[in-house]
């Protein structure tokens, strides 16, 4: 269906299912794209089954959004998807891509020994809960000094992705809360799980997508109100992204 021209926020996250293919069953990622429109209302923009993750796949997804009428996105929050920031900026060069902090933390803990996780998390909180980017960077340095030799993969990941992990620090709390994680999609994925919990696998993509579409309809029934404090949030966005919203808000 055609989409609106401007979405202040867009989130993208995946849920996995087994689909029959070439005589066997293959695990496929189904990506949900959720947007908040200028009225502050949530809207599922699309579902995409990944055939080949990476920049080429994301380019197809974003081209589809553009062809359906999306002219601009202010902030896109995604998990640590390979090639996504590059792909989104090739179609929407002015979009800020925020990597999901929650996904980054979960992925980091996979590589930290259980006996160290509590202490590591205490130190890591000082990074992502910092009041400013400068303080966060100081804490990240301390984290690297303390844990870098023991868990080099984890610290390398935070340092390499820091540019896209740290965008949210420049915003006030209200915007930070909305953009720092993709957890907002969980309400959609919860509906998906309800409908698919008795299905071990699916005979084809269409049978899966039909069921997921029902999940979207169920989730939409609860989206009767705009995002909390939306009038304040959109006013702040209009200042941070000066001129970007004027024609759409008729300012």
PLY file of the C-alpha trace (Angstrom):
ply
format ascii 1.0
element vertex 251
property float x
property float y
property float z
element edge 250
property int vertex1
property int vertex2
end_header
0.00 0.00 0.00
1.13 3.63 -0.39
2.85 5.09 2.69
3.10 8.58 4.17
5.84 10.91 2.97
7.63 11.43 6.30
8.19 9.18 9.32
10.00 10.75 12.30
10.89 7.29 13.68
11.31 3.91 12.03
12.35 0.67 13.79
13.45 -2.57 12.22
13.79 -5.92 13.98
13.66 -9.62 13.09
11.81 -12.75 14.16
12.85 -16.20 12.87
10.76 -19.03 11.39
11.41 -22.32 9.64
10.15 -22.49 6.05
10.21 -25.49 3.71
12.73 -25.06 0.92
14.37 -27.54 -1.49
12.99 -30.55 0.38
14.18 -29.37 3.79
13.40 -26.68 6.36
15.46 -23.51 6.52
15.44 -20.82 9.20
14.52 -17.45 7.72
14.52 -14.01 9.29
11.29 -12.05 8.91
11.99 -8.34 9.33
9.26 -6.07 10.65
9.50 -2.37 9.81
7.49 -0.23 12.21
7.09 3.52 11.83
5.61 6.37 13.83
3.88 8.91 11.61
3.64 12.66 12.10
0.56 12.22 14.31
2.56 9.96 16.62
0.69 6.81 15.64
2.40 3.45 15.13
2.15 1.77 11.75
3.70 -1.39 10.29
5.33 -0.31 7.03
6.25 -3.76 5.81
7.32 -7.35 6.39
10.31 -8.69 4.48
11.73 -12.20 4.42
15.49 -12.08 4.10
16.89 -14.20 1.29
20.40 -12.82 1.61
21.22 -10.46 4.46
23.53 -7.58 3.82
23.60 -4.28 1.98
21.95 -5.61 -1.19
18.90 -6.94 0.68
18.51 -3.71 2.67
18.82 -1.65 -0.49
15.83 -3.56 -1.95
13.80 -3.00 1.25
14.52 0.73 1.36
13.91 1.15 -2.37
10.50 -0.47 -1.81
9.70 2.05 0.95
10.77 4.90 -1.30
8.68 3.60 -4.21
5.67 3.45 -1.88
5.98 7.15 -1.11
8.36 7.53 1.85
10.38 10.68 1.14
12.11 11.01 4.49
12.92 9.30 7.79
14.46 11.28 10.63
15.72 8.47 12.88
15.96 4.73 12.10
16.58 2.38 15.04
17.84 -1.07 14.08
19.63 -4.03 15.62
23.25 -4.64 14.59
22.38 -5.49 10.99
25.30 -5.82 8.60
25.10 -3.26 5.82
21.94 -1.52 7.02
23.35 1.90 8.03
25.19 2.15 4.70
22.12 1.06 2.73
19.72 3.45 4.46
22.05 6.39 3.93
22.34 5.59 0.24
18.54 6.06 -0.11
17.93 8.48 2.77
21.25 10.30 3.27
19.88 12.61 6.00
18.55 9.79 8.20
20.27 9.13 11.51
20.78 5.41 12.10
20.74 4.41 15.77
21.87 0.87 16.59
19.74 -0.75 19.30
21.54 -0.55 22.64
19.59 -3.53 24.04
20.69 -5.77 21.15
24.27 -4.60 21.57
24.22 -5.43 25.31
22.71 -8.88 24.70
25.30 -9.67 22.04
28.12 -8.45 24.30
27.06 -10.67 27.21
27.29 -13.77 25.00
31.08 -13.33 25.10
31.44 -12.47 28.80
31.94 -15.31 31.28
28.94 -15.73 33.61
31.10 -15.10 36.70
32.04 -11.64 35.31
28.69 -10.60 33.87
27.36 -8.77 36.94
30.50 -6.65 37.34
30.83 -6.08 33.59
27.21 -4.89 33.37
27.74 -2.49 36.26
30.64 -0.89 34.36
28.79 -0.99 31.01
25.77 0.83 32.48
28.01 3.84 33.11
28.55 3.97 29.34
25.04 3.68 27.92
23.27 5.49 30.80
25.68 8.44 30.77
24.18 11.92 30.68
26.29 13.00 27.68
28.31 11.50 24.84
31.56 12.90 26.29
30.99 11.18 29.65
29.97 7.98 27.86
33.21 8.01 25.86
35.25 8.46 29.06
33.45 5.48 30.61
33.97 3.43 27.44
37.72 4.10 27.72
37.67 2.91 31.34
35.70 -0.17 30.28
38.30 -0.91 27.61
41.18 -0.49 30.07
39.55 -2.84 32.59
38.04 -5.51 30.30
39.65 -5.03 26.87
42.36 -7.67 27.28
39.94 -10.24 28.68
37.10 -9.59 26.20
38.64 -7.91 23.13
35.78 -8.93 20.79
33.22 -7.15 22.97
35.14 -3.91 23.31
36.09 -3.91 19.63
32.40 -4.17 18.75
31.45 -1.19 20.95
34.30 0.91 19.57
33.68 0.00 15.92
29.94 0.68 16.17
30.21 3.66 18.49
29.19 6.28 15.90
25.82 4.59 15.34
25.41 3.50 18.96
25.87 7.00 20.37
23.50 9.24 18.37
20.86 9.24 21.11
23.08 11.10 23.60
22.46 14.46 21.92
18.71 14.32 22.48
16.53 14.99 25.54
15.18 12.07 27.55
11.85 11.86 25.71
13.50 11.26 22.31
16.27 9.05 23.77
13.65 6.75 25.29
11.96 6.25 21.91
15.03 5.74 19.75
17.65 3.83 21.79
16.03 0.41 21.37
13.87 -1.57 18.92
11.79 -2.99 21.82
8.76 -1.04 20.56
8.36 -3.74 17.88
7.89 -6.37 20.59
4.12 -5.75 20.69
3.94 -6.84 17.04
6.21 -9.84 17.53
4.19 -10.87 20.60
1.11 -11.13 18.36
3.15 -13.13 15.83
4.21 -15.60 18.51
0.63 -16.04 19.72
-0.52 -17.01 16.23
2.45 -19.19 15.32
3.24 -20.95 18.63
1.55 -24.21 17.52
3.35 -24.23 14.15
6.72 -25.91 14.05
7.39 -24.84 10.46
5.66 -23.47 7.37
5.23 -25.10 3.93
5.99 -21.82 2.10
6.50 -18.08 2.58
2.93 -17.14 1.68
1.37 -19.30 4.40
3.64 -17.64 6.96
3.00 -14.09 5.73
-0.80 -14.58 5.77
-0.64 -15.56 9.43
1.69 -12.68 10.30
-0.65 -10.25 8.58
-3.35 -11.34 11.06
-0.86 -10.60 13.85
-0.40 -7.06 12.52
-4.18 -6.53 12.47
-4.39 -7.72 16.09
-1.56 -5.43 17.19
-3.13 -2.43 15.40
-6.32 -2.77 17.44
-4.37 -1.65 20.52
-2.76 1.34 18.80
-5.55 3.78 19.49
-3.42 6.53 21.04
-0.34 8.44 19.84
3.06 7.83 21.43
3.21 9.29 24.96
3.97 13.05 25.04
3.98 13.16 21.24
3.30 16.90 20.90
6.43 17.66 22.95
8.48 15.07 21.05
7.54 16.34 17.58
8.28 19.94 18.70
11.75 18.88 19.83
12.36 16.98 16.58
11.37 20.06 14.55
14.14 21.98 16.33
16.81 19.25 16.07
16.01 18.56 12.40
15.59 22.20 11.45
13.55 22.64 8.26
13.06 18.91 7.65
9.50 18.80 8.98
8.24 22.23 7.89
6.50 21.21 4.66
4.95 18.12 6.26
3.69 19.91 9.40
2.70 23.04 7.46
4.86 25.19 9.72
0 1
1 2
2 3
3 4
4 5
5 6
6 7
7 8
8 9
9 10
10 11
11 12
12 13
13 14
14 15
15 16
16 17
17 18
18 19
19 20
20 21
21 22
22 23
23 24
24 25
25 26
26 27
27 28
28 29
29 30
30 31
31 32
32 33
33 34
34 35
35 36
36 37
37 38
38 39
39 40
40 41
41 42
42 43
43 44
44 45
45 46
46 47
47 48
48 49
49 50
50 51
51 52
52 53
53 54
54 55
55 56
56 57
57 58
58 59
59 60
60 61
61 62
62 63
63 64
64 65
65 66
66 67
67 68
68 69
69 70
70 71
71 72
72 73
73 74
74 75
75 76
76 77
77 78
78 79
79 80
80 81
81 82
82 83
83 84
84 85
85 86
86 87
87 88
88 89
89 90
90 91
91 92
92 93
93 94
94 95
95 96
96 97
97 98
98 99
99 100
100 101
101 102
102 103
103 104
104 105
105 106
106 107
107 108
108 109
109 110
110 111
111 112
112 113
113 114
114 115
115 116
116 117
117 118
118 119
119 120
120 121
121 122
122 123
123 124
124 125
125 126
126 127
127 128
128 129
129 130
130 131
131 132
132 133
133 134
134 135
135 136
136 137
137 138
138 139
139 140
140 141
141 142
142 143
143 144
144 145
145 146
146 147
147 148
148 149
149 150
150 151
151 152
152 153
153 154
154 155
155 156
156 157
157 158
158 159
159 160
160 161
161 162
162 163
163 164
164 165
165 166
166 167
167 168
168 169
169 170
170 171
171 172
172 173
173 174
174 175
175 176
176 177
177 178
178 179
179 180
180 181
181 182
182 183
183 184
184 185
185 186
186 187
187 188
188 189
189 190
190 191
191 192
192 193
193 194
194 195
195 196
196 197
197 198
198 199
199 200
200 201
201 202
202 203
203 204
204 205
205 206
206 207
207 208
208 209
209 210
210 211
211 212
212 213
213 214
214 215
215 216
216 217
217 218
218 219
219 220
220 221
221 222
222 223
223 224
224 225
225 226
226 227
227 228
228 229
229 230
230 231
231 232
232 233
233 234
234 235
235 236
236 237
237 238
238 239
239 240
240 241
241 242
242 243
243 244
244 245
245 246
246 247
247 248
248 249
249 250
